[in-house]
């Protein structure tokens, strides 16, 4: 006659396999003559009372809306509804067979509309969920577009064949590399991977060949967390690759690029966007359905970039930025639509003919009235930002934490424009520069990540500088998997 305490009354496993679930044990206990068990789990109120008490104790306001997520209409939904909570019913769990779906961890699926309506219509009112979802997933390509703002990075994805030598070899010389490897590369791909590594939901728009090299490029992108749903694979084409020789004696690099036979086209972009969303999507714009808030261009695939910009201009509040390092086809068509321009320290003066970097940046703002600011990377000399005085983006944090950072950001003016100069982020003690390849791409990712978080531009500069310094200590063009979003300055990763 011992009392029996039951965690929950489940009688079947989600996968339907035979198992002594707690509910079955409770039934058998009563059949054998035991007293009625005390059940404390779902759908009974005790477990919900404890959870709500702990939420209040942690600072959640009493008036806050609380939502339960579960896969059982019998236990999860019924218990949540009894406590006045909203509830999301996941279709890929215990009711998956009734809804005609495969169970998790299979890729999330949406049940057929008629089957879902029949299932919901058969539920009693106390088991009717507030919301329905296929499943929960960490994969950015499977999550709801409204979950996090998305960034599309459009441009080059390739493989880097990188070798580091003591000094650049003379003609006809044969030398042995100190370090070598086949690594992921391409300006857009480097930026996309760094954004994904910091926690930004990132889609890369590019193309790779249908060759083993393309397989390796895509595998590397996925491993970094970038969504490759917008990467085309034209048949019969070889993937792009770059030979990189890194000279330790001068801290320079030489790149020899072998492009694909043709660029990604505007028609390719239209097809990729159309395939990226479901046919019954409520929005006519794929970018809106995908939840895109920012588009970044690296000046490669100019026809594709122009088609993407055209689609973005039809959706309100999508920011567009561009990275320009030298004159390329399509710049005159793309730059007038960009809110932010990133460049190296040499392009502005060659582009405008002005005698100084700051005057050249101001001249570029004169030429492109939609641009709100331009950022010029100067490597170890720091970064210079020139902004319109009327820009809606905050330059500095008022009384914030930027003063605790190991970089100084100096504010000034130039002929009616606001300027910000930020130091480069210092290397840790005993650290050294290993490889500068991709540092500018990664800097842009750090800046965009902070900018999307609505942080002041001074902190965006600092974040870009920090991420760039982390990259400099690594071989290859990518940020590295040991850099965590939680380590970003001023809690930007959070």
C-alpha positions as CSV (number, residue, x, y, z in Angstrom):
1,X,0.0,0.0,0.0
2,X,2.9,2.3,-0.5
3,X,2.0,5.7,-2.1
4,X,3.2,6.1,-5.7
5,X,4.4,9.4,-7.1
6,X,4.2,9.6,-10.9
7,X,6.2,12.2,-12.9
8,X,3.7,12.3,-15.8
9,X,0.8,10.1,-17.0
10,X,2.3,9.2,-20.5
11,X,1.3,5.7,-21.6
12,X,3.1,5.6,-25.0
13,X,6.5,6.7,-26.3
14,X,6.5,9.4,-29.0
15,X,7.9,6.8,-31.4
16,X,5.2,4.3,-30.5
17,X,7.7,1.7,-29.3
18,X,6.7,-0.6,-26.4
19,X,8.1,0.8,-23.2
20,X,7.1,0.9,-19.5
21,X,6.0,4.5,-19.6
22,X,5.1,6.2,-16.2
23,X,1.3,6.2,-17.1
24,X,1.4,2.4,-17.8
25,X,3.2,1.8,-14.5
26,X,0.6,3.8,-12.6
27,X,-2.3,1.8,-14.2
28,X,-0.6,-1.5,-13.4
29,X,0.0,-0.4,-9.8
30,X,-3.7,0.3,-9.4
31,X,-4.6,-3.1,-11.1
32,X,-2.4,-4.8,-8.5
33,X,-4.4,-3.2,-5.6
34,X,-2.2,-0.2,-4.9
35,X,-3.7,3.2,-4.0
36,X,-4.4,5.8,-6.6
37,X,-1.1,7.4,-7.6
38,X,-0.3,11.0,-7.1
39,X,0.5,12.5,-10.5
40,X,2.6,15.8,-10.4
41,X,3.5,16.1,-14.1
42,X,1.6,17.4,-17.1
43,X,-1.3,17.9,-17.5
44,X,-1.7,18.4,-13.7
45,X,-1.3,21.8,-12.3
46,X,1.5,21.1,-9.8
47,X,4.3,21.2,-12.4
48,X,3.0,24.4,-14.0
49,X,2.7,26.1,-10.6
50,X,6.3,25.4,-9.9
51,X,7.5,26.7,-13.3
52,X,5.5,29.9,-13.0
53,X,6.8,30.5,-9.5
54,X,10.4,30.1,-10.7
55,X,9.8,32.4,-13.7
56,X,8.4,35.1,-11.3
57,X,11.4,34.6,-9.0
58,X,13.8,35.1,-11.9
59,X,12.3,38.5,-12.7
60,X,9.7,37.7,-15.3
61,X,6.7,40.1,-14.7
62,X,3.5,38.6,-13.5
63,X,1.7,40.2,-16.5
64,X,4.1,38.6,-19.0
65,X,2.6,36.1,-21.5
66,X,4.0,32.6,-21.1
67,X,3.9,30.0,-23.8
68,X,4.2,26.2,-23.4
69,X,5.8,24.2,-26.2
70,X,5.0,20.4,-26.5
71,X,4.1,17.6,-28.8
72,X,1.1,16.1,-26.9
73,X,-2.4,17.5,-27.1
74,X,-3.4,15.2,-24.2
75,X,-0.7,16.3,-21.8
76,X,1.1,19.5,-22.9
77,X,-1.8,21.4,-24.4
78,X,-4.4,20.3,-21.9
79,X,-2.2,21.3,-19.0
80,X,-1.2,24.7,-20.4
81,X,-4.8,25.6,-21.4
82,X,-5.9,24.7,-17.8
83,X,-3.4,27.2,-16.5
84,X,-4.4,29.9,-18.9
85,X,-1.2,29.7,-21.0
86,X,-0.6,29.9,-24.7
87,X,0.7,26.7,-26.2
88,X,2.5,25.6,-29.4
89,X,1.8,22.1,-30.5
90,X,4.7,20.5,-32.4
91,X,3.5,18.2,-35.2
92,X,6.6,16.0,-35.4
93,X,6.2,14.3,-32.1
94,X,3.6,11.9,-30.6
95,X,0.9,12.9,-33.2
96,X,3.2,12.7,-36.2
97,X,1.5,9.5,-37.6
98,X,-1.9,11.1,-37.3
99,X,-0.7,14.1,-39.2
100,X,1.1,12.1,-41.9
101,X,4.6,13.3,-40.9
102,X,7.9,11.7,-40.0
103,X,9.0,12.1,-36.4
104,X,11.8,14.3,-35.3
105,X,14.8,14.3,-35.8
106,X,13.7,14.1,-39.4
107,X,13.7,17.6,-41.1
108,X,10.7,19.7,-40.0
109,X,7.7,19.3,-42.3
110,X,4.4,21.1,-42.6
111,X,1.3,18.8,-42.5
112,X,-1.2,18.9,-45.3
113,X,-3.7,21.6,-44.7
114,X,-6.8,19.3,-44.8
115,X,-5.1,16.7,-42.6
116,X,-4.2,19.3,-40.0
117,X,-7.7,20.8,-40.0
118,X,-9.2,17.4,-39.5
119,X,-6.9,16.6,-36.6
120,X,-7.5,20.0,-34.9
121,X,-11.2,19.7,-35.5
122,X,-11.4,16.4,-33.6
123,X,-9.8,17.8,-30.5
124,X,-11.9,18.8,-27.5
125,X,-11.6,22.5,-26.6
126,X,-9.3,21.9,-23.7
127,X,-6.8,20.2,-26.1
128,X,-6.9,22.8,-28.8
129,X,-3.4,24.5,-29.2
130,X,-2.9,28.3,-29.6
131,X,-0.3,27.7,-32.3
132,X,1.0,24.8,-34.4
133,X,4.6,24.3,-35.7
134,X,6.3,21.5,-37.5
135,X,9.3,21.2,-35.1
136,X,12.0,23.1,-33.3
137,X,15.3,23.2,-35.0
138,X,18.7,25.0,-34.7
139,X,19.4,24.8,-38.4
140,X,18.9,28.3,-39.8
141,X,17.6,26.8,-43.1
142,X,14.8,25.1,-41.2
143,X,13.7,27.7,-38.7
144,X,10.9,30.2,-39.1
145,X,11.9,33.3,-41.1
146,X,10.4,35.5,-38.4
147,X,12.6,34.0,-35.7
148,X,15.7,36.1,-36.3
149,X,16.5,38.8,-38.9
150,X,18.4,37.3,-41.8
151,X,21.3,38.6,-43.8
152,X,22.0,37.7,-47.4
153,X,25.6,38.0,-48.4
154,X,26.0,37.9,-52.2
155,X,29.3,37.3,-54.0
156,X,32.2,34.9,-54.2
157,X,32.6,31.5,-52.7
158,X,35.7,29.5,-53.6
159,X,38.4,27.3,-52.2
160,X,41.7,28.8,-51.1
161,X,44.9,26.8,-51.7
162,X,47.0,28.7,-49.2
163,X,50.8,28.4,-48.5
164,X,52.9,30.4,-46.1
165,X,56.6,30.8,-46.9
166,X,59.5,32.6,-45.3
167,X,59.8,35.0,-48.2
168,X,58.2,35.1,-51.7
169,X,60.1,32.8,-54.0
170,X,62.2,34.0,-56.9
171,X,61.3,32.9,-60.5
172,X,62.0,29.2,-61.1
173,X,62.6,28.6,-57.4
174,X,61.4,25.6,-55.6
175,X,60.6,26.2,-51.9
176,X,58.9,24.3,-49.1
177,X,55.9,26.0,-47.4
178,X,55.9,26.4,-43.6
179,X,52.1,26.0,-43.5
180,X,49.7,24.9,-46.2
181,X,46.1,23.9,-46.6
182,X,43.0,23.8,-48.8
183,X,40.6,26.2,-47.0
184,X,37.3,27.9,-47.6
185,X,37.5,31.3,-49.2
186,X,35.8,34.0,-51.2
187,X,35.0,37.5,-49.9
188,X,31.2,36.9,-49.5
189,X,31.7,33.4,-48.1
190,X,34.2,34.6,-45.5
191,X,31.8,37.4,-44.4
192,X,28.8,35.0,-44.3
193,X,30.6,32.4,-42.2
194,X,31.8,35.0,-39.7
195,X,28.3,36.4,-39.4
196,X,26.9,32.9,-38.8
197,X,29.6,32.2,-36.3
198,X,28.5,35.2,-34.3
199,X,24.9,34.1,-34.3
200,X,23.4,36.1,-37.2
201,X,21.1,34.1,-39.4
202,X,23.0,34.2,-42.7
203,X,22.3,33.1,-46.2
204,X,25.0,33.0,-48.8
205,X,24.0,33.8,-52.4
206,X,26.7,32.5,-54.8
207,X,27.5,29.6,-57.1
208,X,29.9,26.6,-57.0
209,X,30.5,24.0,-59.7
210,X,29.0,20.5,-59.7
211,X,32.4,19.1,-59.0
212,X,34.1,17.6,-55.9
213,X,35.6,21.1,-55.2
214,X,32.0,22.4,-55.0
215,X,31.1,19.7,-52.6
216,X,34.0,20.6,-50.4
217,X,33.1,24.3,-50.5
218,X,29.5,23.7,-49.5
219,X,30.5,21.3,-46.7
220,X,32.7,24.0,-45.3
221,X,30.0,26.6,-45.5
222,X,27.5,24.4,-43.7
223,X,30.0,23.5,-41.0
224,X,30.4,27.2,-40.2
225,X,26.6,27.6,-39.9
226,X,26.0,29.5,-43.2
227,X,22.7,28.7,-45.0
228,X,23.5,27.6,-48.6
229,X,20.0,27.4,-49.9
230,X,20.8,30.3,-52.3
231,X,23.9,28.8,-53.7
232,X,23.5,27.6,-57.3
233,X,25.3,24.6,-58.8
234,X,25.4,25.0,-62.6
235,X,26.1,21.7,-64.4
236,X,29.3,21.1,-66.2
237,X,31.2,24.0,-64.5
238,X,34.3,23.9,-62.3
239,X,34.3,25.7,-59.0
240,X,36.4,28.8,-58.4
241,X,39.7,28.5,-56.5
242,X,42.5,30.9,-55.4
243,X,46.2,30.2,-54.9
244,X,47.5,32.3,-52.0
245,X,51.2,32.7,-51.2
246,X,51.7,34.4,-47.8
247,X,55.1,36.0,-47.3
248,X,56.1,36.1,-43.6
249,X,59.1,38.4,-44.3
250,X,56.9,41.3,-45.5
251,X,53.5,40.3,-44.0
252,X,52.0,40.3,-47.5
253,X,50.0,37.9,-49.6
254,X,49.8,37.2,-53.3
255,X,46.5,35.8,-54.7
256,X,46.0,34.2,-58.1
257,X,42.3,33.6,-58.7
258,X,40.7,31.1,-61.1
259,X,37.0,32.1,-61.6
260,X,34.1,30.0,-62.8
261,X,33.4,30.0,-66.5
262,X,30.5,32.5,-66.1
263,X,29.0,34.6,-63.3
264,X,25.8,34.0,-61.4
265,X,23.0,35.8,-63.5
266,X,19.9,37.8,-62.7
267,X,17.8,34.9,-63.9
268,X,19.7,32.6,-61.5
269,X,18.8,34.9,-58.6
270,X,15.1,34.9,-59.5
271,X,15.1,31.1,-59.6
272,X,17.0,30.7,-56.3
273,X,14.7,33.1,-54.5
274,X,11.6,31.4,-55.9
275,X,12.8,28.0,-54.8
276,X,13.8,29.2,-51.3
277,X,10.2,29.7,-50.2
278,X,7.2,27.4,-50.2
279,X,4.6,27.8,-52.9
280,X,1.8,28.7,-50.5
281,X,3.8,31.4,-48.7
282,X,1.5,34.3,-47.6
283,X,4.0,36.9,-49.0
284,X,4.6,37.5,-52.7
285,X,8.2,38.6,-51.8
286,X,10.7,35.8,-51.1
287,X,12.9,38.3,-49.2
288,X,10.0,39.2,-46.9
289,X,9.2,35.5,-46.4
290,X,12.9,34.8,-45.5
291,X,12.9,37.6,-43.0
292,X,15.8,39.4,-44.7
293,X,16.8,42.7,-43.0
294,X,20.2,43.2,-44.6
295,X,21.9,42.5,-47.9
296,X,25.7,42.7,-48.3
297,X,27.4,42.7,-51.7
298,X,31.1,42.0,-52.4
299,X,31.0,43.3,-56.0
300,X,31.3,39.8,-57.6
301,X,28.5,38.5,-59.8
302,X,27.3,42.0,-60.7
303,X,24.2,40.9,-62.6
304,X,23.1,38.7,-59.7
305,X,23.8,41.5,-57.3
306,X,21.7,43.9,-59.4
307,X,18.8,41.5,-59.4
308,X,19.0,41.0,-55.7
309,X,19.1,44.8,-55.1
310,X,16.0,45.2,-57.4
311,X,14.1,42.6,-55.3
312,X,15.2,44.3,-52.1
313,X,14.0,47.7,-53.2
314,X,10.5,46.3,-53.3
315,X,10.6,45.4,-49.6
316,X,10.7,48.2,-47.0
317,X,13.5,48.6,-44.5
318,X,16.1,46.2,-46.0
319,X,19.5,47.7,-45.5
320,X,22.1,47.3,-48.3
321,X,25.8,47.5,-47.9
322,X,28.7,46.9,-50.3
323,X,32.4,46.1,-50.1
324,X,34.5,47.8,-52.8
325,X,38.2,47.2,-53.1
326,X,38.9,48.2,-56.8
327,X,36.8,49.2,-59.8
328,X,34.6,46.4,-61.0
329,X,31.8,46.0,-63.5
330,X,28.4,47.0,-62.1
331,X,29.6,49.4,-59.4
332,X,27.8,52.4,-60.9
333,X,24.5,50.4,-60.8
334,X,24.9,49.0,-57.3
335,X,26.5,51.8,-55.2
336,X,23.6,54.3,-55.5
337,X,21.3,51.9,-53.6
338,X,23.7,51.2,-50.7
339,X,23.2,52.6,-47.2
340,X,26.7,51.7,-46.1
341,X,30.0,51.4,-48.1
342,X,33.0,49.5,-46.9
343,X,36.4,49.9,-48.6
344,X,40.1,49.6,-48.2
345,X,42.4,52.6,-47.7
346,X,43.4,53.0,-51.3
347,X,40.2,52.8,-53.3
348,X,38.6,56.1,-52.2
349,X,41.4,58.3,-53.5
350,X,41.8,56.4,-56.8
351,X,38.0,56.5,-57.3
352,X,37.6,60.2,-56.6
353,X,41.0,61.7,-57.3
354,X,41.0,63.5,-53.9
355,X,44.3,64.1,-52.1
356,X,43.4,62.5,-48.7
357,X,41.4,59.6,-47.4
358,X,38.9,61.7,-45.5
359,X,38.3,64.1,-48.4
360,X,37.8,61.1,-50.7
361,X,35.3,59.5,-48.4
362,X,33.4,62.8,-48.1
363,X,33.4,63.0,-51.9
364,X,32.0,59.5,-52.2
365,X,29.1,60.5,-49.9
366,X,28.6,63.6,-52.1
367,X,28.3,61.3,-55.1
368,X,26.0,58.7,-53.5
369,X,23.4,60.5,-51.5
370,X,21.6,57.3,-50.2
371,X,24.8,56.2,-48.4
372,X,24.7,57.2,-44.7
373,X,28.3,56.4,-44.0
374,X,31.5,54.9,-45.4
375,X,34.1,52.8,-43.6
376,X,37.7,52.6,-44.7
377,X,39.9,49.8,-43.3
378,X,43.5,50.8,-42.7
379,X,44.8,47.6,-41.2
380,X,47.0,48.1,-38.2
381,X,46.5,51.9,-38.5
382,X,42.8,51.6,-37.5
383,X,39.6,52.3,-39.2
384,X,38.0,55.6,-40.4
385,X,34.2,56.2,-40.7
386,X,32.7,59.3,-42.3
387,X,29.0,59.8,-41.8
388,X,26.4,62.3,-42.8
389,X,25.5,64.6,-39.9
390,X,21.9,63.8,-40.6
391,X,22.4,60.1,-40.4
392,X,19.8,58.3,-38.2
393,X,22.4,55.9,-36.9
394,X,23.9,56.8,-33.5
395,X,27.6,57.5,-33.6
396,X,28.6,56.9,-30.0
397,X,27.1,55.3,-26.9
398,X,26.0,57.9,-24.3
399,X,27.6,57.0,-21.0
400,X,28.0,53.4,-22.3
401,X,30.7,50.8,-22.0
402,X,32.8,51.8,-25.0
403,X,35.2,53.5,-22.6
404,X,36.1,50.1,-21.1
405,X,37.4,48.8,-24.5
406,X,41.1,48.5,-25.3
407,X,40.5,50.8,-28.4
408,X,39.9,54.5,-28.6
409,X,37.3,56.0,-30.9
410,X,37.8,59.6,-31.7
411,X,35.0,61.7,-33.1
412,X,35.4,64.7,-35.3
413,X,34.1,66.6,-38.3
414,X,35.1,67.3,-41.9
415,X,33.3,69.8,-44.1
416,X,29.9,69.2,-42.5
417,X,30.4,65.4,-42.2
418,X,30.9,63.5,-38.9
419,X,34.0,61.3,-38.6
420,X,34.9,58.4,-36.3
421,X,38.4,57.0,-36.1
422,X,39.0,53.7,-34.2
423,X,42.2,52.1,-33.3
424,X,42.9,48.5,-34.4
425,X,42.2,46.0,-31.7
426,X,45.4,45.0,-30.0
427,X,46.8,41.5,-30.2
428,X,46.9,39.5,-27.0
429,X,50.3,39.2,-25.2
430,X,52.7,36.9,-27.0
431,X,50.3,36.6,-30.0
432,X,51.3,37.4,-33.6
433,X,49.8,37.9,-37.0
434,X,49.7,34.6,-38.8
435,X,47.7,35.4,-41.9
436,X,45.9,38.6,-43.0
437,X,43.8,36.9,-45.7
438,X,40.1,37.5,-45.1
439,X,40.6,40.0,-42.3
440,X,38.7,42.7,-44.1
441,X,35.8,40.3,-44.8
442,X,35.6,39.3,-41.2
443,X,35.8,43.0,-40.1
444,X,32.7,43.7,-42.2
445,X,30.9,40.8,-40.6
446,X,31.6,42.1,-37.1
447,X,30.5,45.6,-38.0
448,X,27.2,44.4,-39.6
449,X,26.5,42.1,-36.6
450,X,26.7,45.0,-34.2
451,X,24.8,47.3,-36.6
452,X,22.0,44.9,-36.9
453,X,21.8,44.8,-33.0
454,X,21.2,48.6,-33.2
455,X,24.5,49.4,-31.4
456,X,26.2,52.7,-32.1
457,X,28.6,52.9,-35.0
458,X,31.6,53.3,-32.7
459,X,30.8,49.9,-31.1
460,X,30.3,48.5,-34.6
461,X,33.8,49.6,-35.5
462,X,35.1,48.1,-32.3
463,X,33.4,44.8,-32.9
464,X,34.8,44.7,-36.4
465,X,38.2,45.4,-35.1
466,X,38.0,42.7,-32.4
467,X,36.8,40.0,-34.9
468,X,39.4,41.0,-37.4
469,X,42.2,40.6,-34.8
470,X,40.9,37.2,-33.9
471,X,41.1,36.2,-37.6
472,X,44.7,37.6,-37.9
473,X,45.9,35.0,-35.5
474,X,44.6,32.1,-37.6
475,X,45.7,30.5,-40.9
476,X,43.2,30.9,-43.7
477,X,40.5,33.4,-44.5
478,X,37.8,32.3,-42.1
479,X,37.2,33.4,-38.5
480,X,37.7,30.1,-36.8
481,X,35.4,27.9,-34.8
482,X,36.9,28.8,-31.4
483,X,35.5,32.4,-31.5
484,X,32.2,32.5,-29.6
485,X,29.5,35.1,-29.9
486,X,29.6,35.4,-26.1
487,X,33.1,36.8,-26.3
488,X,32.2,39.9,-28.4
489,X,32.8,43.3,-26.7
490,X,30.0,45.0,-24.8
491,X,27.7,42.0,-24.9
492,X,27.0,42.5,-28.6
493,X,26.9,38.7,-29.0
494,X,24.0,38.5,-26.6
